[in-house]
Each structure stands twice: as C-alpha cells, then as structure tokens.
Amino acid sequence: IYVSTDGGQSWHQTLHELGQQNVNWLDKPCTSPYGTVLISCGAREYLRSDDHGESWEARTAPEMYNIVSIVNSAPDVFFSGAYIALNDWHEHIYKSTDNGLTWDLVWNDNSNQVHGGLYYVDFADSLHGCFASTVGQAISTADGGQSWQNISDGYFGGSIGAVEVAPSDPNVIYVGGGEQTV
C-alpha cells in the first residue's frame, strides 16, 4: 500500500508484507474523518489503520465471511457487505460503530432474495445508503441501517457495477450495469 501525504507529489510504501494467507484482493480504501482507514482483503480479513494509513493492522472478522465492500457513513460508523456461499448465496450487512474494531450483523438475507455478493455500496449521509449486488439487485436504508429494503423489485436485467446515492437528494439512487445476467 502506497500513501501520499502531499497531494500526490511523493509516495511511500506503508505495508510491505501482509502475512495473511487468505488475502484475495485489496478493495478501495475507506476513510473516516478522523483518519481511520479500512480496506477489505477478501475472505474474513481486512486491514485497519488509525493514522491515515501510515501503519496497518491485519484483522479477522470472526463472524463475517467474504467481506467484499466497506463504506464509512458517519464519523465512527462503517458498514460492510459480506456473503457466505454455501449451497446458495447468503448475503449479510454488518455495522461497526467503533471504527471497525467490532462488527454487528444488521441485515441477513433470510429470504435468499439477494444473490451474487454486495460488492457496491454508497451512503449519501449517515442515514441513506444502498448496497448493490453483482447480479442486479439493490437494497437500501433510510434510517442508518436499522432497516433495509430490497428496492430493485427483482433484477435490473444485468450485473450492477456501481451504485451512488445522490448527496443532494438521497431519494435519487444511480445504478450502473453491464452485461446481461445469465
């Protein structure tokens, strides 16, 4: 991981060796206003920094499997999309209110309506957010993650590659897609 503290004029490496066997990828860094940075590494691992990425701690989420997305919605609050692929996909959303030290399950797809991994996530503010799956489904919250609603009314007809909740009006949600779902 490389960090620039001068607007990109110079860079330095802050993490040389992960030392984790199950690190599948490094996702987009997610930063709180106070300098906490979380990065999903796939499987149950994520990286955490309290100093804007100067030093890192590899952490394992005991209850979370296949962490695929992390977002910061308020100063100390992070959400994570995760899934377990057993006989079928089982999607989960977790919430941390202590800058990623601990996580609580806030949504579980018991109905098995959402499939494909909740890879894409955006929050307009501390209340309004949306997760989108790779097979064209989206779920949203308007109360800071206390409740979640499937807003895709089925499938969009293809995979979702991006989601954004408009900061100017959180009732406006953009979903970008690509190939047709098979």
N, C-alpha and C positions, 0 to 999 in steps of 0.2 A: 504494500500500500504506500503510495506516494502522497505527500501533503505539501501544499504551498501556503505559506502564511503572509505572502506579499502580493496577492492577486495574480499569481502565475508567473512572476518574474524568475523565481527559482523554486526548485522542488527538492525534497529529501525523503528518503525511504524511512518509514517508521515501523514496518513489520517485515522482518526478514524471513522468519520461519514460523509457520502456523503450528506445526507439531500435532496436527489432528489428522487422523486417517479418513474421516468421513466428510471432509470439506469438499463439496461438489462444485461450488462456484462462489464468487463474491458478488452480491447484489449491490444495487445503488446505495451508497451511504445515506443514512437518515439521521439528521442532526437536530437536537433540541436547542432552544435559545440559550441554554446555559452551558453548552459545549459537550453534552453527552452525544456520542455517535454510536449507532448500532448498525451492523451490517449482517445480513443473512448470509450464511455459508452453505445452505442446503442441509439436508438431514436434520439433526437436532441442534446443530451448532450455530452460534452467532458470535460476532466479535463486538466488544463493548469498550468504549473509551470515555473517560471523564474529562479529558484535556484537549478537546478538538482534534483527536487522532494522533497525538504525539506518542502515546503509549497505549497498548491494547491488552485486553484480557479475553481469552477464548472461553466462552461459556457454553454450557449444555443446558437446554431447557428440558427438565425431567419429564414433563407431560406432553410436550409438543413434538410432533414428528414432521419432517419435511417442511421446514419453515421456508416459505417462498416469497414473502414480502413483509416489510416493516415500514410503518409510517409514524411520524410524530404529529399528533393532533392538538396538543396543548403543551405548555412548558415541561411538565413532568410525565406526560401521558404518551404512550406508544401503543399501537395496535399491530398485530401480526396475523397474517393469513398462513394457515398450515393445512396439511392433509395427511391422511393415512390411506394408503392403497392396500386394502385387504382383498376381499372378494370383489369389492367395488370401492369407489372413492368415498371418503368420509371427510368432509370439509370442516374446519374449525377456525374460529377467530378468537384470539387471545388479546388481553389488555393488560398493560403494565402501568401502574400509577407511581412507580418509584424509579423511573429512568431505566427500565429494563433489567432490574435486579430480580424481580419476581413477576410471574405472569398468572392471570386468572382466565379461565375459559368463559367467554361471554356469549358465544354462539356456536352451536353444534348442529350440523345438518342432519338431524334425526330422520327427516323425511326423505333424505337422499335425493333432493331436488337439484342440488348444485354439484356439478362434476368438473373435473379437469384441473383443479388447483386454482386457488385465489391469488394469482400472480400479480394482479394490477390493483392498486389502491390509491385513493386520493381523499384528502379531507380539505374542505373549504375553510373550516373553522373548528372549534373544539366540539361542536355538536353534529355537523353534517359531513358524512363520509360515504364512500362507496367502494366496495370490492368487486372485481370482475374476474371471471374465470376464463380459462383458455378455450372453452367450448361454447362461449357466447351467452353466459348468464351473468347477471349483476344483482347484488344485494346492497341495500343502503341502510343508514341510520340517520335519524334526525334528532336524536337525544343523547349524543355522546357515547353510543354503543350499548345503551341499556336495552334496546330492542333493535331487531334487524328485520328487513322486509325484502323478499325477492321482487325486484322491480322490473325484471326482464320479461315477465309474462311468458315464460317459456324460453325459447332460444332466439338469438338475433340472426341465426342462419349461418354463422361462421364464427371463427375464433375471434376473441377480443384481444387486441394488442396494446390498448391504452384506455385509461379512464381518467376523467377530470371532473371535479365538482367546481362550478364557477364560484369564485370568491365573492363576486358582486351579487349573485343570486343563487343560493345553494339548491334551489329547485331546478336549476339548469344543470344537467349532467351530460357530458360528452363521452361517447364510447366510440373508439376506433377499432375497426376489424379488418380482417384479411380474407384468408382462404375459406372456402365453404367447409362446414362441419360434415364429416363423413359419418 
